[in-house]
Amino acid sequence: MANPIKQLVGETAIYGLSTILARVVNFLLVPLYSRVLTQSQYGSVTYFLAFIAVLQVVLTLGLETGCFRYSQKEGKNPDSVFSTAFMAVLLLCSLFLLVVTVWSRDIADALQYTGYGKIIVYVGVILLLDSVTAILFARLRAEHKAIKFAVVRTLKIFTEVGVNLLLYLVLPRYVATHPGAFILNFVSASPDFTYAIFAIMASCVVCTVLLVPEILRLSFRIDLGLAKELLLYSLPLMLAGLPGVMNDFVDRFMLSELIPGGEEVWRAQLGVYQAGVKIAVIMSLFVQMFRYAAEPFFFQRERDKGSKELYAKVMTWFVAFCMAGFLFVMLYMDAIGLVLGRDFREGLSITPIMLVAYIMLGMQFNISMWYKLSGKTGYAVWITLAGLVVTVVINLVFIPRYSYHAAAWAHVASYAVMMAISLWLGGKYYPIPYNWPRILLCVAAAFAVYGCSLLLPELHFWPKMAVHTALLLGYAAPVGYYLYRKN
C-alpha cells in the first residue's frame, strides 16, 4: 500500500505546489482590496463571486466526476467521454451567456446594481470559460498530467493578479491623461469593485487560450447514448453539489437580506466577513489540493485489495495535516493578520471558526466518497440538503443578532450534520474502517497545543513567535512519528 499512498502524496504535492503558489499570489490581492476598496465595495466583489460559484456547479452538470468514472470504465472510450461532456457543457453555457447578455440590464436592476449591466455579461463569460475548461482540467487529472494542470492554473492566477494590479494601481493615472483610452469601453475610469470582476474574466480568457491544444484533442461530437449514461450518473452529483455550494455561499445572500440598516451596511459587513474568511483560506487551500489528487486516486484504487483500509489511512493522515494547518494559522495570527487593512481586521474573530469548518468539510469529502464509489449518488442530494437546511435555519435565526458570526458557526454545524449522516449511510452501504481513536487523538493534541498558547503570558512579537514555533513542532513531530510507526 506504500506505493499508492506515495503516488497520492506526489500528485497532491504537485497540485498543492501550484495551488499554494497561485493562492499565495492571489492572497496578495487581499491587502490590495482591503486598502483600495471600501468595506462596501469589497462586499460587492464577494456578492458576485458567490453567484459565480453557485452557477458554475449548475453549468458543469456534475460531469467532472462523471468523466472520472466513465473514462476508467471497461469498454468506454476516454476520448468519447470527455468530448461528449465538453460539448454538453459548451452548449449549455453558450445558451446561458446569450440569455444574460440580452437581459443584462434587467438582471442588474433586480440585484440592486443598476447601471452595471456589463458586469452581468462579464459574469456570463466567466461562467462559460470556467465551465468548459473544468472538463479539460478533469481530463488532465484523469491522465495524471499534474504538472501541466499546475502550470496552466498558476498562469491563470498570475494573469488575474497582474490585471488587478494594472487596473487598480496604473489605470487611474493613465486615464487621467488619456480620457479616451480604449480600455474605458470595458471598465470605469475610477477604481471600484468592477475591476476585480474584469480581471477574473481576463484570466479565464488566458486560461482557455493555454488549453487550446487540449481542446483540439477532442472530437467535438456528442455520443447520445454515452451522454445519457453520463448525465444519469452526474446530475445527482450536480444536484448534490448545488446545495453544497449554496451551503458555502448562501450566507452571502442572506446577510444582504437579514442585516438591518440598508445596502451600505450589509455590503460593509459582507466585506469584513469575507476578509476574515480569506485568512482561513490556507485550510481551504489544502482541502482543495487534496481533492484534486484524491478523487481520481480513489476511483483508480477501488478494485485493489485492501482499498478500504487504504482509504481509512488517507483519512487519518489528512486530519493530522489539517490540524497542523489550524495550529499554523492560529499560532502565527499576529503576523498573518497584518495582511488585512485596519478596517477589516475585526473579521479575524471568525477565522478560527472557519478553519474548523474547512477541516470538517475536508473530512466530509473523504467520508462522502462511499456514494461515488458505490454508484449511490442519489444519496448525495439528501445529505447536502440536510446541511443546507441547517445553514439556512441558523442564519435566519441568528444573523439579525450576531451578523457574520452566526454565518461562520452555521458552516460548522452544517458540515457536522453532513458528516454524521454520511458516516451512518456509508457504514450501511460501503463501510470503511476509519480509525477514529487515532483521528480524535490528532484533533485533541492540536487543541491542547492551542490551549497552551492561550495560557502563555503576553510576550513581545519575536519571542512569542519563537515559543509558538516550538509549540507547533511539539504537535507535528510526535503526531507524525506516532502515525508513521502505526502505519
Number of C-alpha atoms within 10 A of each C-alpha: 13 8 8 14 15 11 13 18 17 14 23 22 17 20 27 24 17 23 23 19 17 21 19 15 17 17 18 13 20 19 17 17 23 22 16 17 19 19 25 20 21 27 27 22 22 22 19 18 18 19 17 16 16 20 18 21 23 18 22 27 25 26 29 24 21 23 27 23 21 20 20 16 11 7 8 12 13 18 14 21 26 28 22 25 29 27 20 21 22 20 13 17 24 15 13 16 20 14 13 20 19 12 13 22 20 16 17 19 13 10 11 11 15 12 12 16 19 18 22 22 21 23 22 25 24 22 26 24 20 23 24 23 23 17 25 24 22 22 22 17 22 23 13 15 15 22 16 16 20 21 17 19 21 22 17 22 25 18 21 24 22 16 21 23 17 13 24 20 14 12 21 16 13 13 17 12 9 12 10 10 13 10 12 14 10 13 18 16 18 15 16 20 22 20 22 22 21 22 21 22 23 18 24 23 16 17 21 19 13 16 16 12 10 15 18 9 11 17 14 16 15 17 14 10 9 17 19 11 12 23 18 14 23 24 20 19 27 25 21 22 21 24 24 26 18 24 24 21 20 20 26 26 16 18 24 20 15 19 20 14 8 11 13 15 17 26 25 20 23 30 29 26 30 25 31 26 22 20 25 25 20 22 25 21 18 22 21 17 20 22 17 19 24 21 20 21 21 20 16 16 15 15 10 10 10 11 17 20 15 21 22 18 19 17 20 21 18 19 20 23 17 26 22 20 20 24 24 19 21 19 22 15 16 13 12 14 21 11 20 25 18 12 13 23 17 15 23 22 14 22 25 20 19 27 27 20 24 25 24 23 21 23 20 20 19 22 25 22 21 23 19 21 15 12 12 15 23 18 19 24 19 16 22 27 22 19 25 26 14 22 26 19 12 19 27 18 12 17 22 16 14 12 19 27 19 21 27 26 19 28 28 22 16 26 30 19 18 26 21 14 21 24 19 12 17 18 14 10 12 16 14 18 13 19 13 12 10 18 18 14 14 25 16 13 19 25 16 12 18 20 11 12 18 10 8 11 7 9 10 7 10 9 11 18 17 11 14 22 15 12 19 22 13 14 21 20 10 12 21 15 11 12 16 10 8 8 10
